[in-house]
Each structure stands twice: as structure tokens, then as C-alpha cells.
Amino acid sequence: MAWKDSGIDENNTGGEYEGEFWEPWNYEPDERTLEGTVIEDPKKGQYGKFFLKVRDSEGGIWITSQHAHLSRQISKLELKEQDIIRVEYLGQGEEPEDPTFSAPHLYKLQKWIDGE
């Protein structure tokens, strides 16, 4: 018997999606915004929520989380490859009454619209 590794390292380079996970809750408040270009059409992940792959102005590739609040905004804005976006992490919302759930992560997602 032996342990089997998933093959996915902390930068997620072992799977289909190469890039670093954007985890803004681990950053200082003034570093919790991601701006860049969507490099693939949004996809649903293993939890059934949309996530984005974004290239920032420095060439870094970031993969957003699959939090419900962000997923709904991705769907509502009908994002696609080459869209320019800005996503700001607003922190966690109120703790739900049911202790089996955790507080939601809140985001503000914006899409750049030319000529408006």
C-alpha cells in the first residue's frame, strides 16, 4: 500500500488549469482586487459553480474560487474569453444560523464595457 498524490501542486500546474489560485482572504485589505483579462470562457468546477482564469497586467494567471456569490455574478455578466474584468473581495458575510454552513465570501465583479 502507498499514498497516491493528486498530482496538483500549490500552483495547480498538474491539472488542466495552470495558474495560481487567487485567495484574497489571505491578503492585506488593499491587495484584495484582481484586474485583468479573462483568458478562457468561464467554466463550472467540481462544486458546480463558475470560476475564472484571469491574466493580470504583469502576466500572472489567476484562478478564482467557486464561491456562490462570485459564480452568480459571473453568470449575470455573461463573461467570456477576452473580457476585461475587475473583481474585489469584500470579505465574509454574516454567519448563517445553521452551524453546518460557513459565512459566505462576498465579491464585487465588474466587466469593462467600451463606449459607456
FILO-978308 format. One line per 3 residues: number of its first residue (from 1); for each residue x, y, z of N, C-alpha, C. Coordinates in Angstrom, 3 decimals, always signed. Layout:
! FILO-978308
NUM> X:Y:Z:X:Y:Z:X:Y:Z | ...;
END
This chain:
! FILO-978308
1> +0.837:-1.173:+0.000:+0.000:+0.000:+0.000:+0.889:+1.246:+0.000 | +0.384:+2.304:-0.631:+1.130:+3.558:-0.683:+0.159:+4.709:-0.872 | +0.602:+5.887:-0.487:-0.190:+7.085:-0.715:-0.089:+7.484:-2.182;
4> -1.187:+7.927:-2.733:-1.185:+8.432:-4.107:-1.406:+9.934:-4.055 | -0.553:+10.671:-4.711:-0.647:+12.118:-4.764:-1.611:+12.515:-5.874 | -2.318:+13.627:-5.673:-3.254:+14.107:-6.690:-2.535:+14.617:-7.928;
7> -1.253:+14.954:-7.784:-0.508:+15.489:-8.916:-0.701:+16.976:-9.095 | -1.411:+17.602:-8.177:-1.669:+19.036:-8.265:-0.859:+19.720:-7.177 | +0.047:+20.624:-7.577:+0.833:+21.337:-6.576:+0.119:+22.617:-6.176;
10> +0.748:+23.412:-5.328:+0.092:+24.609:-4.809:-0.223:+25.629:-5.895 | +0.477:+25.587:-7.012:+0.194:+26.480:-8.131:-0.734:+25.846:-9.146 | -1.224:+24.647:-8.845:-2.170:+23.950:-9.702:-1.630:+23.778:-11.115;
13> -0.408:+23.298:-11.224:+0.173:+23.106:-12.548:+0.088:+21.663:-13.018 | -0.470:+20.770:-12.207:-0.538:+19.369:-12.580:-1.801:+19.004:-13.321 | -2.755:+19.899:-13.361:-4.030:+19.593:-13.981:-4.261:+20.399:-15.231;
16> -5.524:+20.500:-15.591:-5.927:+21.200:-16.804:-5.741:+22.712:-16.686 | -5.799:+23.254:-15.477:-5.800:+24.697:-15.276:-4.499:+25.150:-14.649 | -3.633:+25.723:-15.443:-2.366:+26.191:-14.913:-2.519:+27.631:-14.462;
19> -2.051:+27.921:-13.279:-2.129:+29.251:-12.705:-2.129:+29.144:-11.198 | -2.144:+30.300:-10.550:-2.188:+30.326:-9.097:-3.610:+30.622:-8.646 | -3.998:+30.004:-7.548:-5.320:+30.290:-7.010:-5.311:+31.670:-6.375;
22> -6.307:+32.476:-6.711:-6.460:+33.809:-6.124:-7.254:+33.639:-4.839 | -6.600:+33.841:-3.707:-7.212:+33.658:-2.391:-7.121:+34.976:-1.624 | -7.973:+35.939:-1.973:-7.843:+37.291:-1.427:-8.042:+37.382:+0.081;
25> -8.712:+36.414:+0.686:-8.917:+36.448:+2.134:-7.591:+36.288:+2.873 | -6.543:+35.868:+2.167:-5.211:+35.747:+2.767:-4.358:+36.996:+2.547 | -4.892:+38.001:+1.847:-4.130:+39.197:+1.502:-4.522:+40.362:+2.407;
28> -3.681:+41.385:+2.396:-3.992:+42.626:+3.096:-5.185:+43.285:+2.396 | -5.991:+44.066:+3.140:-7.191:+44.679:+2.540:-6.941:+45.476:+1.261 | -5.795:+46.146:+1.151:-5.534:+46.944:-0.052:-5.018:+46.103:-1.219;
31> -4.924:+44.782:-1.035:-4.452:+43.883:-2.098:-5.529:+42.887:-2.508 | -6.776:+43.178:-2.221:-7.859:+42.217:-2.450:-8.647:+42.479:-3.725 | -7.999:+43.055:-4.718:-8.642:+43.320:-6.003:-7.810:+42.682:-7.109;
34> -8.504:+42.049:-8.041:-7.853:+41.429:-9.195:-8.414:+42.076:-10.451 | -7.528:+42.608:-11.287:-7.929:+43.188:-12.568:-7.165:+42.477:-13.667 | -7.853:+42.218:-14.766:-7.173:+41.588:-15.879:-8.124:+41.119:-16.951;
37> -7.616:+40.249:-17.810:-8.358:+39.733:-18.957:-8.717:+38.275:-18.726 | -9.975:+37.955:-18.964:-10.427:+36.567:-18.869:-9.774:+35.808:-20.021 | -9.065:+34.718:-19.716:-8.318:+34.023:-20.771:-9.001:+32.751:-21.261;
40> -10.089:+32.360:-20.634:-10.910:+31.236:-21.106:-12.345:+31.537:-20.723 | -13.284:+31.054:-21.510:-14.675:+31.195:-21.105:-14.842:+30.600:-19.717 | -15.673:+31.229:-18.861:-15.883:+30.691:-17.515:-16.342:+29.238:-17.569;
43> -15.884:+28.483:-16.609:-16.243:+27.068:-16.524:-16.812:+26.786:-15.149 | -17.594:+25.718:-15.069:-18.063:+25.259:-13.769:-17.067:+24.237:-13.252 | -16.738:+24.369:-11.991:-15.793:+23.463:-11.368:-16.476:+22.287:-10.708;
46> -15.739:+21.599:-9.891:-16.227:+20.378:-9.252:-17.379:+20.632:-8.290 | -17.571:+21.877:-7.861:-18.671:+22.195:-6.954:-19.878:+22.769:-7.689 | -19.819:+22.786:-9.020:-20.942:+23.269:-9.815:-21.061:+24.779:-9.878;
49> -20.010:+25.498:-9.500:-20.008:+26.962:-9.526:-18.989:+27.434:-10.561 | -19.293:+28.597:-11.164:-18.379:+29.172:-12.149:-17.118:+29.712:-11.480 | -16.016:+29.633:-12.215:-14.769:+30.272:-11.807:-14.143:+30.886:-13.052;
52> -13.168:+31.765:-12.836:-12.498:+32.462:-13.929:-11.005:+32.179:-13.916 | -10.414:+32.206:-15.108:-8.965:+32.264:-15.263:-8.669:+33.654:-15.814 | -7.840:+34.403:-15.095:-7.585:+35.801:-15.421:-6.083:+36.040:-15.538;
55> -5.685:+36.771:-16.594:-4.288:+37.195:-16.735:-4.222:+38.657:-16.297 | -3.385:+38.937:-15.294:-3.255:+40.308:-14.819:-2.272:+41.087:-15.696 | -2.089:+42.370:-15.396:-1.242:+43.235:-16.224:+0.232:+42.843:-16.175;
58> +0.627:+42.053:-15.189:+2.014:+41.604:-15.081:+2.222:+40.228:-15.701 | +1.174:+39.673:-16.316:+1.280:+38.383:-16.980:+0.971:+37.183:-16.108 | +0.669:+37.423:-14.830:+0.317:+36.320:-13.937:-1.058:+35.760:-14.271;
61> -1.217:+34.452:-14.104:-2.512:+33.813:-14.342:-3.099:+33.429:-12.995 | -4.347:+33.844:-12.780:-5.034:+33.621:-11.515:-6.323:+32.852:-11.751 | -6.609:+31.940:-10.856:-7.840:+31.154:-10.904:-8.680:+31.560:-9.705;
64> -9.901:+32.037:-9.953:-10.754:+32.462:-8.842:-11.402:+31.256:-8.172 | -11.971:+31.510:-7.031:-12.656:+30.454:-6.283:-14.019:+30.159:-6.913 | -14.673:+29.146:-6.394:-16.006:+28.769:-6.857:-17.068:+29.180:-5.836;
67> -16.895:+30.315:-5.201:-17.885:+30.760:-4.227:-19.173:+31.175:-4.938 | -20.294:+30.860:-4.315:-21.610:+31.097:-4.923:-21.826:+32.560:-5.288 | -21.410:+33.476:-4.414:-21.626:+34.905:-4.659:-20.906:+35.355:-5.928;
70> -19.701:+34.875:-6.143:-18.939:+35.213:-7.346:-19.507:+34.491:-8.565 | -19.884:+33.249:-8.416:-20.432:+32.457:-9.519:-21.686:+33.111:-10.107 | -22.562:+33.606:-9.245:-23.794:+34.262:-9.730:-23.472:+35.509:-10.545;
73> -22.459:+36.269:-10.121:-22.082:+37.476:-10.851:-21.440:+37.138:-12.195 | -20.645:+36.090:-12.224:-20.039:+35.645:-13.485:-21.138:+35.304:-14.482 | -22.142:+34.591:-14.029:-23.263:+34.201:-14.887:-24.059:+35.422:-15.342;
76> -24.360:+36.324:-14.420:-25.174:+37.506:-14.723:-24.489:+38.417:-15.748 | -23.169:+38.560:-15.638:-22.432:+39.423:-16.569:-22.128:+38.748:-17.902 | -22.451:+37.455:-18.003:-22.211:+36.691:-19.230:-20.772:+36.873:-19.719;
79> -19.838:+36.670:-18.824:-18.428:+36.839:-19.165:-17.972:+35.797:-20.175 | -16.982:+36.202:-20.968:-16.400:+35.291:-21.952:-14.923:+35.631:-22.111 | -14.231:+34.779:-22.840:-12.812:+34.992:-23.101:-12.585:+36.379:-23.690;
82> -11.534:+37.047:-23.259:-11.089:+38.372:-23.688:-11.812:+39.527:-22.983 | -12.812:+39.253:-22.150:-13.434:+40.325:-21.376:-12.427:+40.852:-20.356 | -12.479:+42.148:-20.126:-11.642:+42.771:-19.105:-12.494:+42.913:-17.853;
85> -11.958:+42.428:-16.733:-12.751:+42.408:-15.507:-11.978:+43.007:-14.336 | -12.753:+43.327:-13.330:-12.215:+43.759:-12.034:-13.054:+43.055:-10.988 | -12.412:+42.312:-10.102:-13.139:+41.632:-9.033:-12.511:+42.036:-7.700;
88> -13.361:+42.498:-6.814:-12.923:+42.945:-5.497:-13.499:+42.013:-4.438 | -12.657:+41.565:-3.540:-13.104:+40.722:-2.435:-13.566:+41.637:-1.310 | -14.810:+41.459:-0.876:-15.402:+42.329:+0.137:-15.361:+41.739:+1.542;
91> -14.890:+40.530:+1.668:-14.839:+39.887:+2.980:-15.937:+38.845:+3.118 | -16.137:+38.400:+4.347:-17.165:+37.399:+4.592:-18.418:+38.058:+5.131 | -19.555:+37.495:+4.738:-20.843:+37.979:+5.205:-21.149:+37.447:+6.596;
94> -22.399:+37.589:+6.985:-22.831:+37.150:+8.311:-22.843:+35.633:+8.409 | -22.556:+35.150:+9.602:-22.610:+33.710:+9.858:-24.055:+33.241:+9.742 | -24.305:+32.164:+9.033:-25.670:+31.640:+8.924:-26.116:+31.009:+10.245;
97> -27.429:+30.896:+10.410:-27.960:+30.291:+11.631:-27.598:+28.817:+11.724 | -27.560:+28.135:+10.603:-27.226:+26.712:+10.583:-25.706:+26.556:+10.718 | -25.229:+25.951:+11.803:-23.784:+25.851:+12.020:-23.051:+24.932:+11.041;
100> -23.777:+24.195:+10.222:-23.103:+23.338:+9.238:-22.625:+24.129:+8.023 | -23.059:+25.385:+7.909:-22.639:+26.254:+6.811:-21.705:+27.323:+7.346 | -20.806:+27.779:+6.495:-19.915:+28.872:+6.892:-20.418:+30.175:+6.283;
103> -19.878:+31.272:+6.772:-20.261:+32.585:+6.249:-19.859:+32.684:+4.780 | -20.698:+33.311:+3.956:-20.367:+33.422:+2.529:-19.226:+34.411:+2.285 | -18.448:+34.134:+1.249:-17.430:+35.075:+0.793:-18.116:+36.013:-0.193;
106> -17.916:+37.315:-0.027:-18.600:+38.312:-0.844:-17.622:+38.989:-1.804 | -18.103:+39.234:-3.023:-17.286:+39.826:-4.078:-18.085:+40.895:-4.821 | -17.358:+41.811:-5.454:-17.955:+42.756:-6.400:-17.214:+42.547:-7.714;
109> -17.930:+42.065:-8.726:-17.346:+41.782:-10.035:-17.842:+42.814:-11.034 | -16.919:+43.379:-11.802:-17.260:+44.355:-12.839:-16.629:+43.938:-14.160 | -17.310:+44.281:-15.232:-16.843:+43.990:-16.593:-16.670:+45.316:-17.322;
112> -15.556:+45.469:-18.025:-15.293:+46.686:-18.790:-16.166:+46.690:-20.033 | -16.897:+47.794:-20.234:-17.764:+47.962:-21.402:-17.259:+49.171:-22.186 | -16.844:+48.968:-23.426:-16.379:+50.076:-24.264:-17.532:+51.001:-24.609;
115> -17.243:+52.316:-24.603:-18.202:+53.296:-25.077:-19.334:+53.617:-24.129 | -19.240:+53.221:-22.882:-20.316:+53.554:-21.939:-19.796:+54.416:-20.832;
END
